[in-house]
Amino acid sequence: MKNLSLFVFVFGGFVIFLAVGGWVMNIIKIFRLVPGEITTEFVLRVVGILAAPFGAIMGYQMYRDWE
């Protein structure tokens, strides 16, 4: 039982780390979009700031722009 608790703790910490990373990348992407026009992507990213799980997913979408 002790090993399971350790696994849950480590896995949960990893998931939270990834979620926070995606959320921060979403905020960075919003600042890159600010000088332009208001698009659907911009609106979804702003909603993603308030709805953090959605923002984490949108944050990882920015990798396609870096290629």
C-alpha positions in Angstrom: 0.0 0.0 0.0 2.9 2.3 0.7 4.3 1.9 -2.8 1.0 2.7 -4.3 0.8 5.9 -2.3 4.3 6.9 -3.5 3.3 6.1 -7.1 0.1 8.2 -6.9 2.1 11.1 -5.3 4.8 11.0 -8.0 2.4 10.6 -10.9 0.1 13.3 -9.6 3.0 15.7 -9.2 4.1 15.0 -12.7 0.6 15.6 -14.1 0.3 18.9 -12.2 3.8 19.9 -13.4 2.7 19.3 -17.1 -0.6 21.1 -16.5 1.0 24.2 -15.1 3.6 24.2 -17.9 0.9 24.1 -20.5 -1.1 26.9 -18.7 2.0 29.1 -18.6 2.7 28.5 -22.3 -0.9 29.5 -23.0 -0.4 32.8 -21.3 2.9 33.4 -23.2 1.1 32.6 -26.5 -1.6 35.2 -25.6 1.1 37.9 -25.2 2.4 36.9 -28.7 -1.1 37.3 -30.2 -2.0 40.6 -28.6 -0.8 43.0 -31.3 -2.9 41.2 -33.9 -6.6 41.0 -34.5 -9.0 39.1 -32.2 -9.4 35.6 -33.6 -11.1 32.5 -32.4 -7.8 31.2 -31.2 -7.2 34.3 -29.1 -10.7 34.0 -27.5 -10.2 30.3 -26.7 -6.8 31.1 -25.1 -8.3 33.8 -22.9 -11.0 31.4 -21.8 -8.1 28.9 -21.1 -6.7 31.3 -18.5 -9.8 31.1 -16.5 -10.4 27.4 -17.1 -6.9 26.1 -16.3 -7.3 22.5 -17.6 -8.4 23.9 -21.0 -5.6 26.4 -20.9 -3.1 23.7 -20.3 -4.3 21.9 -23.5 -4.3 25.1 -25.5 -0.8 25.9 -24.2 0.7 22.8 -25.7 -0.9 23.8 -29.1 1.8 26.5 -29.4 4.5 24.0 -30.4 3.0 23.9 -33.9 3.9 27.6 -34.2 7.5 27.1 -33.2 8.3 24.7 -36.0 
